[in-house]
Amino acid sequence: MGDNALVFLDIDGVCHPATHAGGDAASDMLFVDGSMRLLVAVATAVTPPAAVVLTSTWRKSPGLAARAHAALKRYGLRVAGATDVLGGAGVAVRQAEICHYLRNFPATCFVVLDDLPLAATPSRGLWGHGAFATLGDHCVRPAPASGLQPSDATQAQAILRHRRWTGENFDVET
């Protein structure tokens, strides 16, 4: 099922612990090996392995984005790109950025790894409506204080293996 599988990835609170949901990491705790190995296990749960799409605020800074790309590459992960920056901050904006990416680059399956409560938050945008009604079912929320843990990875692997996403259908039946 991995034909075009994606992992939408937040960095702080997933690849390493963060001070709080959506918060920054301590500089001495970046890209924790255990969390990164679990991320590899998630990406390789499907064949071919899922590519990473950065959703983190790290993508907004060339220096931080380069650091993230280098860390992901060290672990053998392929980066497909990053979501566009649509302006603003918070859960609704992150949701809109993911919807925008999926509209432009459809996926057969995907998982969202983010320490923000993306699944539980209703949005007035595309998230949770129409073709995007089930996006919350593709979210895994690690605890920010610990980053990605084995139970999170198991849940993410199951999503990639078993939740096919058909995307939007613009065909009009007559």
C-alpha positions as CSV (number, residue, x, y, z in Angstrom):
1,M,0.0,0.0,0.0
2,G,3.0,2.3,0.1
3,D,2.8,3.4,-3.6
4,N,2.8,7.1,-2.6
5,A,2.9,6.9,1.2
6,L,3.7,10.0,3.2
7,V,4.7,10.8,6.8
8,F,3.7,14.4,7.7
9,L,6.3,15.2,10.3
10,D,6.5,17.8,13.1
11,I,10.0,17.9,14.6
12,D,9.8,19.2,18.2
13,G,7.8,16.8,20.3
14,V,8.2,14.0,17.8
15,C,11.9,13.5,16.9
16,H,12.9,14.7,20.3
17,P,11.1,15.9,23.5
18,A,9.7,19.4,23.6
19,T,8.9,21.7,26.5
20,H,5.2,21.6,25.7
21,A,2.9,20.8,22.7
22,G,4.1,23.0,19.9
23,G,7.1,24.1,22.0
24,D,10.8,24.0,21.3
25,A,13.3,21.3,22.4
26,A,16.2,21.7,24.6
27,S,19.3,22.2,22.3
28,D,21.1,19.2,23.8
29,M,18.2,16.8,23.0
30,L,17.8,17.2,19.3
31,F,16.9,14.2,17.1
32,V,17.0,11.5,19.8
33,D,18.2,8.2,18.4
34,G,15.3,6.2,19.9
35,S,12.7,8.4,18.4
36,M,14.5,8.6,15.1
37,R,14.7,4.8,14.9
38,L,11.0,4.6,15.6
39,L,10.4,7.1,12.8
40,V,12.4,4.8,10.4
41,A,10.2,1.9,11.5
42,V,7.1,3.9,10.7
43,A,8.3,4.9,7.2
44,T,9.4,1.4,6.4
45,A,6.1,-0.1,7.5
46,V,5.0,0.1,3.8
47,T,6.8,-0.8,0.5
48,P,8.2,1.4,-0.9
49,P,9.0,3.3,2.3
50,A,7.0,6.4,3.0
51,A,8.6,9.7,2.3
52,V,8.7,12.5,4.9
53,V,6.9,15.9,4.4
54,L,8.0,18.5,6.9
55,T,5.1,20.3,8.6
56,S,7.3,21.6,11.5
57,T,8.0,25.3,11.9
58,W,11.6,24.2,11.3
59,R,10.7,24.3,7.6
60,K,10.4,28.1,7.8
61,S,14.1,28.6,8.6
62,P,16.7,27.6,6.0
63,G,19.2,26.7,8.7
64,L,16.8,24.6,10.7
65,A,15.3,23.0,7.6
66,A,18.8,22.0,6.5
67,R,19.5,20.5,9.9
68,A,16.3,18.5,9.8
69,H,17.0,17.3,6.3
70,A,20.5,16.2,7.4
71,A,19.2,14.3,10.4
72,L,16.5,12.5,8.4
73,K,19.1,11.6,5.7
74,R,21.4,10.2,8.4
75,Y,18.7,7.8,9.2
76,G,18.0,6.9,5.6
77,L,14.7,8.7,5.4
78,R,13.6,10.4,2.1
79,V,12.2,13.9,2.3
80,A,9.6,14.6,-0.3
81,G,9.3,18.2,0.7
82,A,7.5,20.5,3.1
83,T,4.0,21.9,3.4
84,D,3.6,25.4,2.2
85,V,3.6,28.2,4.8
86,L,0.1,29.6,4.7
87,G,0.5,32.2,7.3
88,G,-0.6,32.3,10.9
89,A,0.1,29.8,13.6
90,G,-1.6,27.0,15.5
91,V,-3.7,23.9,14.9
92,A,-6.0,25.3,12.2
93,V,-3.1,26.6,10.1
94,R,-1.2,23.3,10.4
95,Q,-4.4,21.4,9.3
96,A,-4.9,23.8,6.4
97,E,-1.2,23.3,5.3
98,I,-1.6,19.5,5.3
99,C,-4.9,19.7,3.3
100,H,-3.2,22.0,0.8
101,Y,-0.3,19.6,0.4
102,L,-2.7,16.6,-0.1
103,R,-4.6,18.6,-2.7
104,N,-1.5,19.3,-4.7
105,F,0.4,16.0,-4.1
106,P,-2.2,13.2,-3.5
107,A,-1.1,10.2,-1.4
108,T,-2.3,6.6,-1.3
109,C,-1.7,6.5,2.4
110,F,-0.3,8.9,5.0
111,V,0.1,9.5,8.7
112,V,0.5,12.8,10.5
113,L,3.0,12.8,13.5
114,D,2.5,15.9,15.5
115,D,2.4,16.8,19.2
116,L,-0.4,19.3,18.5
117,P,-4.0,18.1,18.9
118,L,-4.7,18.0,15.2
119,A,-7.2,15.1,15.3
120,A,-9.4,16.5,18.0
121,T,-9.7,20.1,16.9
122,P,-12.5,21.0,14.5
123,S,-11.6,23.4,11.8
124,R,-13.7,25.8,9.6
125,G,-11.4,24.9,6.7
126,L,-11.2,21.7,4.7
127,W,-10.0,19.6,7.6
128,G,-12.8,17.3,8.8
129,H,-15.1,18.2,5.8
130,G,-15.9,16.5,2.5
131,A,-13.0,14.5,1.1
132,F,-11.0,15.6,4.2
133,A,-13.6,14.3,6.7
134,T,-11.4,11.5,8.0
135,L,-8.0,13.3,8.2
136,G,-8.1,13.2,12.0
137,D,-8.0,9.4,11.7
138,H,-4.5,9.7,10.2
139,C,-3.1,11.5,13.2
140,V,-0.8,10.2,15.9
141,R,0.0,12.6,18.8
142,P,3.2,11.8,20.7
143,A,3.5,13.2,24.2
144,P,5.7,16.3,23.8
145,A,7.7,15.6,26.9
146,S,8.9,12.2,25.5
147,G,8.7,12.5,21.7
148,L,7.9,9.4,19.5
149,Q,7.5,6.3,21.6
150,P,6.9,2.6,20.6
151,S,3.1,2.8,21.1
152,D,3.0,5.9,18.8
153,A,5.1,4.1,16.2
154,T,2.8,1.0,16.3
155,Q,-0.3,3.2,15.8
156,A,1.4,5.1,12.9
157,Q,2.4,1.8,11.2
158,A,-1.1,0.5,11.4
159,I,-2.4,3.7,9.9
160,L,0.0,3.5,6.9
161,R,-0.7,-0.2,6.4
162,H,-4.5,-0.2,6.7
163,R,-6.0,3.3,6.0
164,R,-6.0,4.0,2.3
165,W,-6.9,7.6,1.4
166,T,-8.7,8.1,-1.8
167,G,-8.4,11.8,-1.8
168,E,-10.8,14.1,-3.6
169,N,-12.9,13.0,-6.4
170,F,-14.0,15.8,-8.8
171,D,-15.8,13.4,-11.2
172,V,-19.4,14.3,-11.7
173,E,-21.7,11.4,-12.0
174,T,-24.5,11.8,-14.6
